[in-house]
Amino acid sequence: MQIIEERDELQQLFDLQWKADRRAVKLWQAAHPGNDLVWPDHTNMVVWLMEQYDAHAQRTLRDALQKIADTDQYPDHEDTAAELREIARGALTAFTSTERTDTKK
């Protein structure tokens, strides 16, 4: 019985990885028109996916910081709002300088 349980567990892990890989390949193919029949090298695909994730995370954080920096929605807590805006503006400045450095690479 233990061997059957181990087999089932391995099959479950294989199926999970296979489905994740297929989703990743489809994302890669969608971003690379004309490569519908191409499966990217696994390592290159993982690097590409991580770059996509990082870019998305940076955009999301930058957008959130921009909303905070631009907000005047806390009239009852102006000290807190001013402090949040200052923190957000500092972070946005850091993002902007990081983005300029990244584009020079």
Helices and strands as residue ranges (DSSP letters): H 2-31, H 42-70, G 75-77, H 78-104
